[in-house]
Amino acid sequence: MPETTQQYTQRLLGYIEGKQPLRVQRETPKKLAALIKGKSKKQLMHPPAPGKWSVAQILAHLADSEIAVSWRLRQMLSSNGIAIQGYDQDAWAEAFDYARRDPRQSLASFRLLRENNLALLKGVPRKLWENHGVHQERGIETVTHFVNLVTGHDVNHLLQVEGILKKGQ
């Protein structure tokens, strides 16, 4: 049975219990770079099983997700209560050809986008962290909650990349 939206949210938040979200987000690109260091493009582009994403596809997903994060943060910070549209990650993966994207370029894009978002968040006044958006699937989410979800998403994919690379050794 597929995971519900609520189960997914709880799983992501469980990954970050006791952790500092912005620190985890700052470290994620570095950890990913360390994980893929010395790996061939072929290794990174090979899916672990039929229908599963390769490391390259995960890196492309993280880069594109960070674009969505950028937009959503700016919407919530500037327009409290705004509707937040979801997106179909599998449709993006197909439309934007994640299977053929260069993994190191995807990581470089992710790193730059993430640095930009962290710089934005560093300057956000405390009161704006309680601004919220209304996600079409998850409901009301404050900026704080959204940042926590993004952090859990990072950890989820770090674990996924680690697992794929361990199996492929």
Backbone hydrogen bonds in HBPLUS format (Angstrom, degrees):
<---DONOR---> <-ACCEPTOR-->    atom                        ^
c    i                          cat <-CA-CA->   ^        H-A-AA   ^      H-
h    n   atom  resd res      DA  || num        DHA   H-A  angle D-A-AA Bond
n    s   type  num  typ     dist DA aas  dist angle  dist       angle   num
A0008-TYR N   A0004-THR O   2.89 MM   4  6.11 162.6  1.92 153.9 158.6     1
A0009-THR N   A0005-THR O   2.95 MM   4  6.15 163.2  1.98 149.6 153.9     2
A0010-GLN N   A0006-GLN O   2.97 MM   4  6.18 164.1  1.99 150.2 154.3     3
A0011-ARG N   A0007-GLN O   2.88 MM   4  6.08 153.1  1.95 147.9 155.7     4
A0012-LEU N   A0008-TYR O   2.97 MM   4  6.25 165.6  1.99 155.8 158.8     5
A0013-LEU N   A0009-THR O   2.97 MM   4  6.21 166.1  1.99 153.9 157.8     6
A0014-GLY N   A0010-GLN O   2.87 MM   4  5.96 144.1  2.00 140.4 150.4     7
A0015-TYR N   A0011-ARG O   3.22 MM   4  6.55 138.9  2.40 144.6 153.8     8
A0015-TYR N   A0012-LEU O   3.18 MM   3  5.37 133.0  2.42  99.6 111.3     9
A0016-ILE N   A0013-LEU O   3.19 MM   3  5.55 147.2  2.30 105.4 114.1    10
A0019-LYS N   A0016-ILE O   2.93 MM   3  5.21 157.7  1.98 139.9 136.5    11
A0023-ARG N   A0020-GLN O   3.07 MM   3  5.43 121.5  2.42 109.6 124.3    12
A0024-VAL N   A0020-GLN O   3.00 MM   4  6.27 162.9  2.03 161.0 166.6    13
A0025-GLN N   A0021-PRO O   2.90 MM   4  6.16 163.8  1.93 153.5 158.2    14
A0026-ARG N   A0022-LEU O   2.92 MM   4  6.05 149.1  2.01 139.3 147.6    15
A0027-GLU N   A0023-ARG O   2.97 MM   4  6.20 148.8  2.07 148.5 156.6    16
A0028-THR N   A0024-VAL O   2.98 MM   4  6.08 133.8  2.19 148.9 160.7    17
A0031-LYS N   A0027-GLU O   2.92 MM   4  6.15 160.1  1.96 161.1 167.7    18
A0032-LEU N   A0028-THR O   2.91 MM   4  6.13 162.3  1.95 160.2 164.9    19
A0033-ALA N   A0029-PRO O   2.93 MM   4  6.12 157.7  1.98 144.8 151.1    20
A0034-ALA N   A0030-LYS O   2.96 MM   4  6.24 155.5  2.02 147.7 154.0    21
A0035-LEU N   A0031-LYS O   2.95 MM   4  6.19 153.1  2.02 146.4 154.0    22
A0036-ILE N   A0032-LEU O   3.04 MM   4  6.32 152.8  2.12 152.8 158.8    23
A0037-LYS N   A0033-ALA O   3.02 MM   4  5.96 122.2  2.37 139.3 153.1    24
A0039-LYS N   A0036-ILE O   2.95 MM   3  5.34 162.4  1.98 135.5 136.3    25
A0044-LEU N   A0040-SER O   3.06 MM   4  6.38 158.8  2.10 150.9 156.5    26
A0045-MET N   A0041-LYS O   2.91 MM   4  6.05 134.7  2.12 145.1 157.4    27
A0056-ALA N   A0044-LEU O   2.75 MM  12  5.30 155.6  1.81 153.3 145.8    28
A0052-LYS N   A0049-ALA O   3.02 MM   3  5.41 159.9  2.06 137.9 137.2    29
A0058-ILE N   A0054-SER O   2.99 MM   4  6.31 153.3  2.06 148.4 156.0    30
A0059-LEU N   A0055-VAL O   2.91 MM   4  6.20 159.8  1.95 155.4 160.5    31
A0060-ALA N   A0056-ALA O   2.99 MM   4  6.24 154.3  2.06 145.7 152.7    32
A0061-HIS N   A0057-GLN O   2.88 MM   4  6.06 154.2  1.95 143.8 151.4    33
A0062-LEU N   A0058-ILE O   2.85 MM   4  6.16 155.8  1.91 150.5 156.9    34
A0063-ALA N   A0059-LEU O   3.04 MM   4  6.28 158.3  2.08 145.7 151.1    35
A0064-ASP N   A0060-ALA O   2.97 MM   4  6.23 167.9  1.99 153.0 156.1    36
A0065-SER N   A0061-HIS O   2.71 MM   4  5.80 154.9  1.77 150.6 158.9    37
A0066-GLU N   A0062-LEU O   2.97 MM   4  6.08 147.0  2.08 140.9 148.8    38
A0067-ILE N   A0064-ASP O   3.10 MM   3  5.15 131.5  2.35  96.0 108.9    39
A0068-ALA N   A0064-ASP O   3.27 MM   4  6.71 154.8  2.33 145.6 151.2    40
A0069-VAL N   A0065-SER O   2.79 MM   4  6.14 154.4  1.85 150.3 158.7    41
A0070-SER N   A0066-GLU O   2.90 MM   4  6.04 157.3  1.96 139.7 145.3    42
A0071-TRP N   A0067-ILE O   3.12 MM   4  6.44 161.8  2.16 150.5 154.0    43
A0072-ARG N   A0068-ALA O   2.89 MM   4  6.09 170.5  1.90 156.7 159.6    44
A0073-LEU N   A0069-VAL O   2.87 MM   4  5.97 170.5  1.88 158.4 161.0    45
A0074-ARG N   A0070-SER O   3.16 MM   4  6.29 167.2  2.18 146.2 149.9    46
A0075-GLN N   A0071-TRP O   2.90 MM   4  6.13 151.9  1.98 149.9 158.4    47
A0076-MET N   A0072-ARG O   2.93 MM   4  6.16 171.4  1.93 158.6 159.7    48
A0077-LEU N   A0073-LEU O   2.88 MM   4  6.01 163.5  1.90 155.9 161.0    49
A0078-SER N   A0074-ARG O   3.09 MM   4  6.00 148.7  2.19 137.9 145.1    50
A0079-SER N   A0075-GLN O   2.78 MM   4  5.59 142.1  1.92 150.1 159.4    51
A0082-ILE N   A0079-SER O   3.10 MM   3  5.74 141.9  2.25 152.0 150.4    52
A0081-GLY N   A0132-HIS O   2.64 MM  51  5.21 157.5  1.68 149.7 151.2    53
A0134-VAL N   A0082-ILE O   2.79 MM  52  6.12 153.4  1.85 148.7 153.7    54
A0084-ILE N   A0134-VAL O   2.80 MM  50  5.43 173.2  1.80 127.1 126.5    55
A0136-GLN N   A0084-ILE O   3.03 MM  52  6.22 145.9  2.15 177.9 168.7    56
A0091-ALA N   A0088-ASP O   3.07 MM   3  5.29 120.5  2.44 101.7 116.2    57
A0092-TRP N   A0088-ASP O   3.03 MM   4  6.39 156.1  2.08 154.0 161.3    58
A0093-ALA N   A0089-GLN O   2.90 MM   4  6.09 156.7  1.95 142.9 149.6    59
A0094-GLU N   A0090-ASP O   3.04 MM   4  6.26 152.6  2.12 142.7 149.0    60
A0095-ALA N   A0091-ALA O   2.82 MM   4  5.94 171.8  1.82 153.7 156.4    61
A0096-PHE N   A0092-TRP O   2.81 MM   4  5.66 158.8  1.85 151.1 156.0    62
A0098-TYR N   A0093-ALA O   2.96 MM   5  5.02 163.5  1.98 144.1 149.6    63
A0097-ASP N   A0094-GLU O   3.22 MM   3  5.02 163.9  2.24 102.2 106.0    64
A0100-ARG N   A0097-ASP O   2.99 MM   3  5.70 158.4  2.04 120.7 126.8    65
A0101-ARG N   A0098-TYR O   3.25 MM   3  5.12 154.1  2.32  99.5 107.2    66
A0106-SER N   A0102-ASP O   2.96 MM   4  6.23 156.9  2.02 155.0 162.2    67
A0107-LEU N   A0103-PRO O   2.97 MM   4  6.22 156.0  2.03 144.5 150.6    68
A0108-ALA N   A0104-ARG O   2.97 MM   4  6.17 155.5  2.03 140.8 147.5    69
A0109-SER N   A0105-GLN O   2.91 MM   4  6.16 157.9  1.96 150.2 155.8    70
A0110-PHE N   A0106-SER O   2.87 MM   4  6.10 163.4  1.90 151.2 156.1    71
A0111-ARG N   A0107-LEU O   2.87 MM   4  6.06 163.7  1.90 152.2 156.3    72
A0112-LEU N   A0108-ALA O   3.11 MM   4  6.35 164.5  2.13 149.1 152.1    73
A0113-LEU N   A0109-SER O   2.98 MM   4  6.16 169.5  1.99 157.7 160.8    74
A0114-ARG N   A0110-PHE O   2.82 MM   4  5.92 162.4  1.85 155.3 160.7    75
A0115-GLU N   A0111-ARG O   2.92 MM   4  6.11 162.5  1.95 150.4 155.1    76
A0116-ASN N   A0112-LEU O   3.07 MM   4  6.27 155.3  2.14 145.5 151.9    77
A0117-ASN N   A0113-LEU O   2.99 MM   4  6.31 156.4  2.05 148.8 155.1    78
A0118-LEU N   A0114-ARG O   2.86 MM   4  6.10 161.2  1.90 158.1 163.2    79
A0119-ALA N   A0115-GLU O   2.98 MM   4  6.13 153.0  2.06 143.9 151.1    80
A0120-LEU N   A0116-ASN O   3.05 MM   4  6.31 153.4  2.12 143.9 151.1    81
A0121-LEU N   A0117-ASN O   2.95 MM   4  6.22 166.9  1.97 152.5 155.2    82
A0122-LYS N   A0118-LEU O   2.96 MM   4  6.08 147.7  2.06 144.4 152.8    83
A0123-GLY N   A0120-LEU O   3.10 MM   3  5.65 140.3  2.26 111.1 120.6    84
A0124-VAL N   A0121-LEU O   3.16 MM   3  5.12 163.4  2.18 105.3 110.5    85
A0128-LEU N   A0125-PRO O   2.95 MM   3  5.63 138.9  2.12 119.6 130.1    86
A0129-TRP N   A0126-ARG O   3.09 MM   3  5.54 152.1  2.18 111.1 119.4    87
A0130-GLU N   A0127-LYS O   3.30 MM   3  5.92 163.5  2.33 111.5 116.4    88
A0131-ASN N   A0128-LEU O   3.01 MM   3  5.14 158.0  2.06 103.7 110.8    89
A0144-THR N   A0129-TRP O   3.09 MM  15  5.41 148.5  2.19 158.1 148.5    90
A0143-VAL N   A0131-ASN O   2.84 MM  12  5.86 136.6  2.02 159.9 161.1    91
A0133-GLY N   A0141-GLU O   2.94 MM   8  5.51 153.5  2.01 147.7 152.2    92
A0141-GLU N   A0133-GLY O   2.89 MM   8  5.51 160.4  1.93 162.6 165.6    93
A0135-HIS N   A0139-GLY O   2.76 MM   4  4.75 149.0  1.86 139.7 129.7    94
A0139-GLY N   A0135-HIS O   2.94 MM   4  4.75 146.9  2.05 129.4 131.3    95
A0146-PHE N   A0142-THR O   2.86 MM   4  6.08 164.0  1.88 154.0 158.9    96
A0147-VAL N   A0143-VAL O   2.87 MM   4  6.08 162.7  1.90 155.7 159.7    97
A0148-ASN N   A0144-THR O   3.03 MM   4  6.31 153.2  2.10 146.1 153.8    98
A0149-LEU N   A0145-HIS O   2.91 MM   4  6.27 152.3  1.99 149.7 157.5    99
A0150-VAL N   A0146-PHE O   2.92 MM   4  6.23 159.6  1.96 154.2 159.5   100
A0151-THR N   A0147-VAL O   3.00 MM   4  6.21 152.9  2.07 144.2 151.6   101
A0152-GLY N   A0148-ASN O   2.94 MM   4  6.26 158.9  1.99 150.1 155.4   102
A0153-HIS N   A0149-LEU O   2.84 MM   4  6.07 150.4  1.93 148.4 157.2   103
A0154-ASP N   A0150-VAL O   2.97 MM   4  6.31 148.4  2.07 144.2 152.1   104
A0155-VAL N   A0151-THR O   3.08 MM   4  6.48 163.3  2.11 153.1 155.7   105
A0156-ASN N   A0152-GLY O   2.87 MM   4  6.06 161.4  1.90 150.3 155.9   106
A0157-HIS N   A0153-HIS O   3.08 MM   4  6.32 162.1  2.11 149.5 152.8   107
A0158-LEU N   A0154-ASP O   2.83 MM   4  6.10 150.2  1.92 153.8 163.8   108
A0159-LEU N   A0155-VAL O   2.95 MM   4  6.14 166.6  1.97 155.9 158.3   109
A0160-GLN N   A0156-ASN O   3.06 MM   4  6.29 150.1  2.15 138.8 147.7   110
A0161-VAL N   A0157-HIS O   2.88 MM   4  6.04 163.5  1.91 148.1 151.3   111
A0162-GLU N   A0158-LEU O   2.92 MM   4  6.13 166.6  1.94 153.1 157.1   112
A0163-GLY N   A0159-LEU O   2.95 MM   4  6.11 161.7  1.98 147.2 152.1   113
A0164-ILE N   A0160-GLN O   2.98 MM   4  6.23 160.9  2.02 151.9 156.8   114
A0165-LEU N   A0161-VAL O   2.96 MM   4  6.13 168.6  1.97 157.0 159.9   115
A0166-LYS N   A0162-GLU O   2.92 MM   4  6.08 150.2  2.01 149.0 157.4   116
A0167-LYS N   A0163-GLY O   3.10 MM   4  6.26 161.2  2.14 148.0 152.4   117
A0168-GLY N   A0164-ILE O   3.06 MM   4  6.25 146.7  2.17 143.2 152.7   118
A0169-GLN N   A0166-LYS O   3.37 MM   3  5.48 163.7  2.40 103.3 108.1   119
